[in-house]
Amino acid sequence: MLKKSLRLVVMVLIIFGCSKSDENGDETNDNGDTYNRAILLTNMADNIIIPAYQDLNEKLATLVAVKNNFLTNTNQNNLEALRAAWFNAYETWQYVEMFNIGKAEEILYSFQMNVYPTNTTDITANIASGDYDLSSVNNNDAVGFPALDYMLYGIANDDASLLNLYANANHQNYLSDLVDQMQRLTNSVLEDWTNAYRATFISSTENTASSALNKFVNDFIFYYEKGLRANKIGIPAGVFSTMPLPDKVEGFYSKAHSKALISISIQAVQDLFNGKSYGSSATGESFKSYLQFLDRNDLALLINERLDAAKQNIQGLDNSLYNQVITDNSKMTETYDALQLAVVSFKVDMLQAFNISIDFVDADGD
């Protein structure tokens, strides 16, 4: 009789739990909450990720056209137009670099778009031979935006000498191949999102190591910690070395865009955290609203406060982070410290609130 009674109690509890879920229109997640993760992922896909990729793809299409015009009519005006088109696309890249999931993860997209510092020895050898495979992992540091930075600013001592180089077919071909590959890769990622991956992404809400939500949250944190905090500030400032390394800033050869790029990237991080639509002031479900659902508005506020404080530090830097490291590196290390505070909020507090495990190895001692 006791066993039968226990079975009856368990069945009643199961039925009650299911009826509560049906009544609220929600399913209980693996971490015990009833937040609708699919709505969060839908907002991310439809209003942030896909529009950002579409904009980048358009900017790269413009870059291709401007590049073709430059190679047909190689002069100073067209060089300046090419540099402007490169930077416009580089700005938009800052919004998509954190999306290392789906096709982007499969093809190592970010490694082929923004590994810096670029390897000028490999670039020179590729140009000299005229025989190269830009998709090879051996060329990851000789392609993408940093390689174009070198090709447009650093390959010669002055613009007159640079223009003379592009009378050479090998230089023309390498520049052309770099730009064409960037658009081809981006178009491939975008097509995957719009054709198939969007549905997969939105439906993968479970709390597992391989689910889209868990991977996306981890990728977001990894980008902020490594791609933004470490690569853009920490490494050039010498945080992980015995001395500063100013030549490792993003946009090193142009010497004018490194502050602008990190300013955009941290705004992109904050916009995604708050669910702000790309290119719009509208907001939707987000990491912030998920925290609020879990009664952690205190943490959501703290994260925004820490990101705002880091942005203030960034605004106080020289437009050229190379110059900033050389003239007053203390401002770089102070900015790093401000960025680090948000790492703790994201990596410890937010992950604990979501009951999501970290899926990457922290190797830099922080």
N, C-alpha and C positions, 0 to 999 in steps of 0.2 A: 504493500500500500504506500509506503514511504517513497519508493522509487517512482510509482505512478504519479504521486502528488508532485514530486519534483519536476517530472517531465511536463506536467500540466502547467506549473508555474513558468517554466522556461518557454513553453509554447505561447503562453499569454504575453510574456515580456517581448518575445520576438514579434508577435502580431501587433502589439502596442507600438513598438519601435518603428515598424514598417508603416503603420497608419499615421504616426506623427510625421515621418518623412514625406509621405504622400500628401498629407494635409498642408505642409509648409511648401511643397513643391521643390524640396531640396533633397539631395542625397548626402548622407553623412560621409565626410572624407575620412581617410585612414587615420588622420590625426585627431578625429573626434569632433571636428566642427562641421557646420552645415553650409559653409560659404560656397557659393557657386563659382568654382574655379573656371568653368568653361566660359562664363561671361568675361572674366578677367582676360583669358587668353584670346577671346574674340576681339576685345578692344585692342589688345596689343597687336594682333595680326592685322585687323582691318583699318585701324586708325593711326598706327605708329609704324609698324615694321614694313608692311607692303608699300604705303605711301613714301616712306624714306627710300626704299629700294627703287621705286619708280622715279623719284626725283634724281637719285644718283645715276640711274641709267640714262635719263635725259641729259644730265650734265656731261656724262661721258660721251654721249652721242654728239653733243656740241663740241667736246674736246677733240673727237675724231675729225669732225668737219674743219675745225680751226687748224688742227695739225696738218691735214691734207692741203689746206690753203697755204700754210707756212712752207711746206715742202715744195709747193709749186711756185710760190713767190716768196723767196727767202729774203726778208728785209726786217728792219728794226720794228716797224709798226706791227707786222705780223708776229714777230717774236713776242712783243708785249701782249698781243691778243692771246697768244698761246699760253703765256704765263698766267694771264688772268683766268683763262678757261681751266687750266690745271688747278689753280687755287680754289675756284668756285666748286669744282668737283671734290677737292680735298676737304673743304668745309663740310660738304654733305656726307662724305665718308665718315666723319666723326659721329654721325647719328646711327650708322649701320654697323660699325666695327664690333659692337658688343653682341650682335646677333649671330653668334657662332653655333648655329643649330641647323638641322636639316641639310640641304645641299651645301651650304657654306661650310659646315663641319666636314662633310664628305670630301669636298675638293680642296680642303685647306685654304679656303678663300682668303682669310685675313693674312695668311703667310705670303700669299702672292700679291697682296695689295699694299701692305704697310709694314714691312720689316725694315727697321732703321737702327743704326746707320746703314746706308746702302754700301755694297761692296764694290768700290770703284775699280779694284783690280780685276774682278770678274767682268764688270761691264766693259772695261778696256779690252780684255781678251776676247769677249764675245764680238765686239765691234770689229776688232782686227781680223778675226777668223771668218766672220760672216756666217758661221755655222754654229747654231745654238738651239737648245730646246728650252724655251722660257717657262714651260710648265714643269720642268724638272725641279725637284726639291733642292738640287745643287744651285739653282738660280733664284731661290726665294729671296735672297738678299741683293738681287740684281734686277729686280722688276718692281712694278707698282709705283705708287706716288713718290717714295724716296728716290727711286732710280730716275724718275722724271725731274725731280728737284735737282739732281746732279746734271742731267742732260740739258736743263734749261738755264742753270745758273753756275754750275761748278766745273764744267768740262773745259772751260777756257778762262784765261785771266781777265778778259773783257769781252763786251758784246760783239765788237768787230771781229775778234778772233773766233768767237763762237759761231757767228754767222758764216765765216769762211769754212769752218769744219763741216757745215751742212751742205757744202758743195760736193762732199764725198758721199758716194752711194751707200757705203756701209753705215755711216752715221745716220743717214736718212732712213735706212731700213730698220735700224735698231730703234730709233725713236718711234717710227710708225708701228713696229711690232709691239712695242711696250703699250702704247695707247690702245691699239686694237685688241690686245689680249685682255686689258682691264675691262673694256666694255663687253667683250665676249663672256668673261667670267661672271660679270654682274648680271648680264642678261640671262645667263643660265640659272643663277640663284633666283632671280625674280620670276622667271617662268615656272620654276618648281613651286614657289610660294603660291602663285596664282592658279596653277593647274591642279596640283595634288596635295602639296604639303600643308596648305592652310587647314584643310579638314582634319588631317592627321594631328596637327598641332593642337587644334581646339579641342579635340576629343580626348587627348591624352592628359587627363587630370588627376590620375591616381597618384598616391604618395609612394613612388618607387624610384629607384636610382635611374631607371631608363625613361621615366615619364617626361613628357615635354615640359610640364610646369617645373618639375624639380631641376631638370637640366637647364631650363631657361633662367631660373633664379640663380643657380650656381654660375652660369656663364656671365650673368649680369654682375655678380659680385667679383668674379675672377677678372673681368674687364676693368672694373673700377679699381681693384687692388693692384693688378699687374699692368694692364694696358695704359691706364691713366695715371694713377699715383706713382708707380715705380718707373715706368718707361718714360713718361713725359717730364717728371720732376725728380724722382729719387735717384735714378741712375746718373743723369747729367750733374746733379748736385753732389754726387759722391757718397750718397747715403750707404751704398753697398760696397764701396771700395775705399782704398786708402787716400784717395784724392779726387777732386771733382773731375768730371769728364764732359766738358762743354761741347765737344764735337759729337756727342751722342744725343743732342736735342732733335726733336722732330722738325723737319724743314730746315736742316742745318745750312744748306748751300744758299738758300734764298735770304737767310739772315733777317727775315722780317715777319715771318708768319707763325712762329712757334707759340707765342702767347695767344694769338687769335685761335689757334687750333685747340689748345687745351681749354680755353674759355668756352668754345662751342661744345667740346666733349663733355665737360662737367654739366653744362646746361642740358645736354641730351640725356645724361644720367638722371638728373633731377626731373626732367619732363617725363621720362619713362616711369620713374618711381611714383610720380603723381598721376600717371595715366593721361597726360596731356597729349592731344592729337598732334601729329606732325603737321607743321605749317598752319596750325589753328589754335585758338585759345580754349577750345572745347576740351572737356576732361571726361574720362570714363573710369570703369573699374580698374584697379591698379594694386600695386603692393601697398600703397598707402591705405586704400579703402579696405583691403584685406586686413591690415593691422587694426583699423578702426572697428571692423566687424568683430575682431577678437578682443575688443576692449583695450587695445594698445595704442590709442591715439597719442598717448604720452611719447611713445617711441617714434611714431610717425612725425610728430612735431620736432622731436630731438634730431631726427635724421635731416629734416629740412633745415633746421637751425645750423647744423654742422656743415651741410652743403653750402648754405648761404655764407657762412664764415669762411669756408675754403675759397669760394668765389671772390670774396673781398680780398683775400690774400693774393689771389691770382691777378686781380685788377691792379695791384700795387707793383707788379713786376714790369720789367722792361719789355717792350714789344718783341725784342730778340732775347730769348732765354739764354742763348749763347753769351750775349753781352752781360746778362744778369749774373750768370755764373762767374764770369771773369771779373766783374766790377764789385759785386756784393752778393756772394753766395749765401749769406745768412738769410736773405729773403727767400731763397729757394728752399732751404731747409725748414724755415718756418712754415712755408706753404705745404711742404711735405707733412709736417706734423699736423697741420690743420686737416689735410686730406686723410691722414691716418685715423683720426677720431671717427670719421664716418665708416671706415673699414670695420671697426669694432662693432658699431651699431648694425651694420649689414650682416657681417659674417658670424657674429655671436647672437645678438639679440633678435634680429629679424628671423634668422634661420630657426632659432629656438621657438619663436612664436608660431612659425609655420610648420614646425616639427619636420623640417627638411634637413637631411644630413649633407655635410660638405662632401663634394666629390672630386676635389683636386688637392694636390699636395702642396703645402705651404713650405717653400724651400728657402725663403730669404730671411728667416729669423725674426719675423714680426708677429 
